[in-house]
Amino acid sequence: MSDDSHIWSEIYALDSKIKECNEAKTGIQYIKNSCSSKKDSWRTSFDKLAADSDLYEVKRTDIFEGNMANELGNKVTEAINQVNGGIAQSEALESALDSQIKKLNQTIERLYSERASLVRQLD
């Protein structure tokens, strides 16, 4: 009977670890979904701007000429690079979060396997 109580305490401990892992996974998934949503919103807005030919034609007669056109051209290029960099960083973050979710899933599977082995010992 003592062996059974020891096994049950191990099962309860594993159940607690499984619960913690699932809660962590849920939190990470929420963050990943938020990141993906923001990134998609940036990309959509950026694609709309990128489709505007006026954005790239900064040197326009009687509107922007000379030094002003050059400064605007530099600022537009800088802004485009920053947006692209932000999108790339958010994609890297998504990938890292996916990796963490996969590791948690592996841990959860291992814990369930250990739990099943303990339950079999009770029979």
N, C-alpha and C positions, 0 to 999 in steps of 0.2 A: 504494500500500500504506500509505503514511503517513496518507492520508485515512481509510482503514478503521480504523486503530488509534486515531485521534482520535475517530471515531464510536463505536467500542467503549468508549472511556473515558467518553464522554458517556452511553452506555447504562448502563454500570456505575454511574455517579454517579446517574442517574435511578432505577435499581433500588434503590440505597441509600436515596434519599429516599422512594421508595414504601414500602419496608420500615419506615422510621421513622414515616411517616404511619399505616400500618396498625397498628403497635404503639401509637402514641398513641391511635388510634381504639379499639382494644381496651381500653386502660386507662380511657378516658373512658366507654365502654359499660359496663364493670364498675362504675364509680362510679355511673353513672346507674341501673343495675339495683339496686344496693344502696340507693340513695336511694329508688327507687320501692317497693322491698320494705318499707323502714322506714316510709315514708309510708302505705302500704296497711295496715300493722300498726297504726299510730297511728289511722288512720281507723276501722278495725274496732273497736278498743278504745273509741274515742270514741263511735262509733255505739251500742255496747252500753250505755255509760253514759248517753248521751242518751236512750235508750229507757226508762231507769229513771225513772218519774214521781216517785219519792221524792227524786231529786236536785234537782228544781225546787221541791218543796214543802218548803222548809226550815222554815217556820213551822208547827210541829206542836204541838198542845196536849199538855202533859205530857212532851214530849221536848225540843224546842228552842223557846223562846219569847223574846220581847223582844229585848234587845240581842244575845244569843247567836245568835238566828235571823238578825238583820240582818247580823252579822259573817259567819256561814256563807254567807248569800246573796251577800254581796260577794265572798267567797273563791271560791265556786262560779262566779260570773260571771267573775271574773278568770281562773280556771283554764280555763274554756271559751274565753275570748278568746285565751289563750296557746296552747292546743292548735290553735285555728283559725288563728292567726298562724303557728305552726310548720308546719302543713300547707300554708298558702299559700306560705310561703318555700320549702318543699321542692318545690312545684310550679314555682315560679319557677326554682329550681336545675335541675330536670329540663329545663325549657324551654331554659335557657342551655346545658346539656350537649348537648341535641338540636341546637341551633344549631351548636355546635362540631363535632359529628359530621357534620353536613351540609357544613360548610366543608371538613372533612378529606376527605370523599367527593369534593367538587368538585376539590380539589387532586390527589387520587389519579387521578381521571379525566383531568385535564389532563396529569399526568405520564405516564400510560399513552399518551395521544395523542402527546405529544412523543417518547416511546420508539418508538412505531409509526412515526412519521415518520422517525426515525433509522434504524430497521431497513430501511425502504423504500429509503433511500439506499445501503444495502449491496448491493442487488440489481443 
